[in-house]
Amino acid sequence: MRKIVHIDMDAFYASVEQRDDPALRGRPVVVAWKGRRSVVCAASYEARTFGVRSAMPALTAERLCPDAVFVPPDFPRYREVTRQLHAIFRRHTALIEPLSLDEAYLDVTRDLSGLATATASASAIRSAIREETRLTASAGIAPNKFLAKIASDWRKPDGQFVIRPHQVDAFLAPLPVGRLPGVGKVTQARLAALGIASVGDLRGVDARVLQQAFGSYGQRLHELSRGIDERRVVSERPTQSISSEDTFAVDLPLAGLDEAIAQLAAKTWAAAQKETERVGRTVVLKLKTREFRILTRSLTPPQPLANLDQFTRVALDLRARVALPDSTRYRLVGVGLGNFTARDGLAHAGDLFGP
């Protein structure tokens, strides 16, 4: 039986800003660039009482909370705090799986500090975070990742909640199916059409019926309804992709994206060079139209790209594979490098097949 802790920082970016600037404490803080195209990166709990949420357009946040203080994000500072958090985690376990800068799974089945229970581990971690970073975190404790993540929301902010193995069925049954990972509005509507509103309802449906309706995800729904999640905490997840994107102040035609694509390619290439053991093979161009339609185009050259110029050229050339009318305008462009592969594997392939 695993002991999993999900640590989730409370309003992380906004809390860092309030910690570092006393004038912001107690005020509704929105971490975002002000502007017509900006979105909210984080909102303090004072701002959330007005309905402000992450990923919301900044203009909407400003309308909901006219007195909000907008602060531009400072990601290098947030990453430094994340390094502090991980140093605290490592006192308890080497099995740490980051989900983002502000949350992570920890497998504390064998706590390195000698604590006997996962509840004690979570309490010690949260106390250390408070003392060493002057920030607060919430924690969920459970036998698996799925349950631990749900539990971390239960006592937010600055709290923790434990789901013990014998409590799983009773805890899950009354929850709406929308609390299950992967169940968005469309899936929720399809489940409702089958008379399924709660996890308890879902548990009463035969797995074969769910598989017929939802394919392979039907089996996953069947397992989640019973609190089954066999995924392990993966501490060293190799890079699969790196990307950069930008939202324009004014919508642009496809032919007007050269400068933006070149700048984003340079940013992505610089980040990819930090991967000393792995190399990206696939170039990806992402576009979002004025109507919010998202398109991606990709190409995997026969040989790994040798330099930034080659990478930029492929990214620019991918525009030729966009078959929308010339009148289409784009609000966002992104450039990515994916399909990362071990460099030594490529070297061996070269030895086998020749230059």
N, C-alpha and C positions, 0 to 999 in steps of 0.2 A: 504494500500500500504506500503510494507516494504521498509526500507532504509538500504541497505547492502553495507558494505565496505570490500573490499578484500585488505589486507596489504601484500605486498611481499617485503622482504628485497632485496637489490641490491647486487648480488654476495656475499652473506652473509659470508660464511666461509672465503673466500679470503679477503673480506673487513675488517673483524675482524683482520686478520693477518697483513694487511697493516696498519691498525690503530695502532696496538700495536708494530709494528716494522717499524720505519720511513725509514729504508733502503730498504723496499719493495715497498714503494709508487712510483707509476709511472712505475713499472716494471711488466712484465707478471708473475703472480703468479698462480701456480697450487697447489691446496690442494689435496695431494695424497701421499701415500707411493710410492717411486720409486721401480720398480721391474716388472718382466715379467707378474705377475698376477694381479697387482694393477689396480684400476680404479680411474678416476678423481672424487673427491667429489665436487669440485667447481673450477671455473676458474675466475680470475679477468677479467675486461673488456679489459685490455691490452692484455691478453692471448686470449680472444675470437676473437680478430681481426685476429688471425692466424688460426681460426677454431676450437680451443680447446673448448670442451663442457663437462658438467657433464656426468658421466657414461661412458665416453670414456676410452678405455684402456690407462693406463699411458704411455705405449710405443708409442702409436699413438700420444699422446699429445707431447711427447718429440721429435718425428719426425717432427711434424707440427711446433713446436716452440722450436728450440734447445737452445735458450737463456732463456727459462722459469726457474723460481726459484721454485723448488718443496719443499713444506712445509708439514710435516705430520699433519694430522688433530688432533685437540685438542678439543674433544667434551665436556668435562666438562666446558671449557671456553666458548664455544658457548652456552651451556645450561644456563650459568649464564647470558649472554646477553639476551637470550630469556625470562628469569625471569624479567629482566628490561623492556622488551617490553610489557609483559603482565601486569605489574604494570601500565604502561602508558595506555594500553587499558582499564583497569578497571576504570579509571577516567571518561570514556565515556559510558561504558556499561558493564553489567554483562553477556551479551550474546556473548561469545567468543568461537569460534570453531577452535582450532589449526589444521592445516593440516600437519605441520612439524615444525622444530625448527624455520624456517624463514618465515612462512606465516600463515595467519589466516583469517577467516571470522569474521566480527563484525556486529551485528545488532544494528544500532544506530537510530532506529525509534524513540526512546525516549532517547536522549542523556542526560546522567546524569549531564553533565556540563552546560546544558541549551542552547547549540548551536541549532539553528533552522533548519539547513540543514545538510544533510550528507556530502556535499562538504566541509562545514566549519569544520565538525568533522574530516574528512580525513586530511585537511590542518593542523589542530591543532595537530593531532596525529603525522604526519610526522615532524612537527616543533619540537615537544617534543623529538622524536627519535633522530633527528639531535643534539639537544642541550644536551641531557642527555647521549647518547651513542656514539656520534661523528660518526654515521653511517647514511646512507640514505636508504629510503624506497620508493617504488612506491605504488600507490593506485588506485583501480578501484571502482567506485561508481555506483550503479545500483539498480533496484527494486528487483533483486534476485541474488542468489549465482552464477549461471551460467554466467550471464552477467557481474557481478562484477569481476569475475576471468579473463574473456577475456579482460575487460577494464584495468586491472592493468598492462597488457603487452603493452598497447598502447603508453605510454609516458615514458617507461623505458630508462635509469635509472633516479631516483630522480624526478619523475613526477606523475601526477594523471590525470585521465580521467573519465568523468561522462557520463553515458548513461541514459537520462531521459525517462520516460515512452513513451512519444510521439515520441521519436527518435528510438525506438527499431527496428521497421520494416525496416527503411531505413539503419540503421547501419548493421543489419545482412545480408540483401539480397546479397550484393556483396562478402561476405566472402566465401572462399573455404570451402567445407564441412569438410575438415580435421581439421578445427578449432573447431569443435564440440566435446565435451567429448565423448570418446568411439569410435570415428571414426579413426581407424588406417589404415594402408596400405591395409589390406585385405578388410575391409568394404568400404574404399574409392574406391577400384577397382570394387567392386560389384555395388556401386552406379553409377560409371562411365559407367558401362555396361547398366544401365538403363537410361543413358543420363543425369545424375545428377552430376554437377560439383560444383555448388555454393549453398549456403543456399537458395537463391531465387528460384533456380531450384527445390530444395527439397520441398519448400513451395507449389509448384504447383502440387505436387503428392498427390493423395488421400491417406488418412490414411490407408484404407483397403489394398491398393497396398503395402504399406510399411510393414504392418503387415504380409502379405502373404510372402514377401521376407525376412523379418528379425525377424519374430515372435514378442515377446513382446517388443523388442528393437525398432521395427518399430513405435510403438506408441510414444516411447520416442523421436525418431527422428522427428516425426510429431510435437511434442510439442516444442522441441528445435528450430526448424526452425521458430517458431512463438515467440520465446523468453519466453516460459512458463517454469517455474521451481518453484514448490511449496515447495521445501525442506526448512525447517526451519534451522536456526543456532542453533546447539545443543551444549550447553556449557559444559555439563558433560556427555561425552561419556564413558560408562564403558569399561574396558579392555576386549577385546575378545581373544587376543592371545599375547604371548611373545615368542620371538625366538632369537637365536644367530646363526651365521654362519661364516665359514672361508673358504678362498680359499687357496689351497696348492701351495707351490713353485714347487712341483713335483707331477704329477698325481699318485694316490695311488690305489691299489686294495681294494676291499670291506673288505677283512680280515685285512687290515692294517689301518682301521679307528678307532680302539678301543680308542686310546689316544685322538684323536681329538673329538670323540663323548663324551667321559667322561668330557673333559674340557668344551665343549660347554654346556653340560647338567648342569654342576656346575654353569656356568654363567647364564643360563636361570633360574635355580632353585632359585638362589640368587635374581634375579630381581622379580620373582614371589612371593617371601616372603614379598615384600613390599605391596602386595595387602592384606590388613587386612580384608576386607569384602567379598572377592571373592576368589574362588579356581579353578584352572585349572583342567579339567577332561581328556582332550585328549592329548596324546603324539604324536608328529609329527617328522618324520625323513625326511629330504630333501636331495637329492643328485643331483649333476650335473655331467654328464659324460664328458670325454675328448671331445666328439663331441657336447657338450652343450645341450644334452638331459636332461631335468629336470624330476625327479621322486620324488613323495612323498608317504610315507607310514604312516599310523596312527593307533592308538589303544586307545579305551576308556575303561579302566579297570572298573570293577563293583563298586569298591570303590575308592574314591580319594587317590592319592598317599600320603603316610605318610612321606616320607623322600627322600633325594637326592639319596640314594642307589637304592631305588625302581624305581625312575624316570630314572636313568642312565641305569638300567638293562632293562627296557622296551625299551628305545631308542636303546640299543645295539641289543636286540632281534628282532627289526623291520627289521634288515638287512636280516633276513631269508626270508622275504617276497619280496625280490628283486630277480626277476627271470632272470637276465641277465647273460651272460657267465662269467666264472671266469676270463677271459682275459680282461674284461671291466676295464677301469681305470677311476677314479673320480677326478675331479678338485676342487670340493666344497662339503662340508657337512654342514647341518644345523640341529639344534635340537630345537623344539618348544613345547610350552604347550598352548593348546587352549581350547575352549569351557568353558570359565570361568562362574562359577555359584555362586550365593550368598551362603555364608557359612550357614546362618540361614535356608535357604531352604533345604539344605542337612540334617541339624539337624532334621528338622520337618519330612523329609522322613524317617529318622532312627526311629523316634518315632512311625510312622504309621506302618512300616513294621517289626519292631523288629530289634535286633542286627544281 
